[in-house]
Amino acid sequence: MPAVVTPLPTGQGLTVRAAADVFLDTVANPNTVRAYAAGVGKTALRLGEHRPLAAVADDEIGEALETLWGGAAVNTWNVRRAAVLSWLAWCREHGHTAPTVPAWARRLAAPDSQTPARSQTAIDRLIARRDVGVREKTLYRLLYETAARAEEILTLNIEDLDLTARQARVKAKGARAKTRRRGQAREDFVLETVYWDAGTARLLPRLLKGRTRGPIFVTHRRPGPGKLVSPRDICPDTGMARLSYGQARALLDEHTAMNGPGTGWDLHEFRHSALTHLGEAGASLLMLMAKSRHKKPENLRRYFKPSPDAIAQLTSLLAPRTSG
């Protein structure tokens, strides 16, 4: 039975403690509740439980995390940060003005760890799950089939899509500006093309439901009162705001975490996995560079992580050709 959500006060009346309590009440798994409570509860206490959540600045969230867990192990930092990220994303998803985790309080890579390549079977099973919504199914399939960066896909608008050709023009990381003036629009940068296939082509119409403009991926709520949002980041037909990287990351973690918040997949793993699978299928270095849009071969190496089975299959080519 789904958790019963107590209605939250609107406007400036939502306190830090009220937001934390109602968010924790929505979590059904007792183990997850305990993991979330450690991060959300202590952060709320540090911020001031009776303060309006809308009055809390992004940097205050980062400073609270740094004070509480800045000296902790990397995994502890990531778990606590993920809990707070999920809490704040949930508040915004439900129409309330809430801060975000600032960019400088970033998720840390564990020592000697590398972004894994997930198997194609694992990705297919994730997307096929009934508890994964069509928005997330489409995002995960599009990330995998395009092998694009998550930021590039999340900033796409419907107008950027060529549904017939199954391609879109994205503003890539480090895109060159066509002009030298300040405040360039997206169209003032050199755009690059990404391509998808049948899986994404089947899902996109289900997600868009006839929409022809605005962000592809949107939240289920309108922006909170007083929040300034760029017109490009609002669906002109529904008024819904663009889904942020933090919200998408929190949703993926919710779907894939096995040992508490912060232990699930990362959005960039779809890019790593796609390039690895293409390499295992025999794609040449030049084709992989064209797909990933890397300019230097050495920058592509960290994205290509052949599986043990693929290496074993390659090794079989060295076997004797005769039994003698």
Phi, psi and omega in degrees: 000129181294151181294144177274123183266121176288132181302138179266147174296154182258173176063220184277000185279350182281115180271164179302314181295317180298318180296318180295315183296314183291323176299313181295330178292340181277348183273121187275323185285122183300323179294320178292322178302315180297319180293316179294319185299324180297319181281311184289315183298312181292325178293317179299318179297319180293323182286331187110104190297332185263005177284149172295132180299325181296340182271354182277130180274157179304314183297332177294324177296312179299319181293323178295316178298317181295319180294317185282320188226015180298333180258008182277174176297156183303315181296323178296315178303313183295321180293314180294318179298318180296322178297315179293321178300315179295319179300308183292323177296321178298318180298315180293322179299332180261022169085017182250144178288121183215149177288175175238163172286121185295157183300328184287341175267061190280163173291138184258147175277134178296147180306132177061018179265157177227150177297124184282160170258118179280150179290156178297326178297317180296320179293316179298319180294320178300312183290333181278348184297142182289333182275001176262120184290165183296329177298312181289321177304313182294318180298312183295319180292320180293319177298319183289313185287330178274339188053033181268166175288147183300321181298324181294318183286319182293336180270001178289146170249162182301325180297340181278350186273142166247090187294327180292315181274355181056055179207165179208157177259125183242153170274108188280165174300128180072024182301140180281137178280140177283337181233170181252010181278159179282159175067037182298141173281169181304321183291348179275001179251155175290119183264155179237157186259134172242152186234145175231178184231205192297323182301311178293320182300327178285327186275326185304314179299325178295324180285315187286327178049046177089351177296141183238002182204163180092178182302144176292311184254116182235161175284177179264007181225159173283158178301148179296161181299135177083356181275126181273123182230137178299142178304328179293337184264013179236134174289119183292342181270324184250341183080005180282147183271159178296141175290127182275165177300316181299318179294317179295320179296319180294321179295317179296320178297320179298323182281337190237350183294133180250337184233044180097166182301144179090358182253004182275191180290163174250150182302326182290347180294335177293322178293312178303314184294316181300314182292324177295316181294323177294319178296318179295331180279357175106008178297139181285165178301318180296321179290321177297320178295322178294320180290315184278340182068027171284145179266337183236135181302324183295334179284341180277336188304320184288347179269347183255108185232085182301144179283160176304323179296320180294320179293321177297319179295320177297317181298330180297340178292342181269359181294151179302141181279345177232162179272358183279000000 
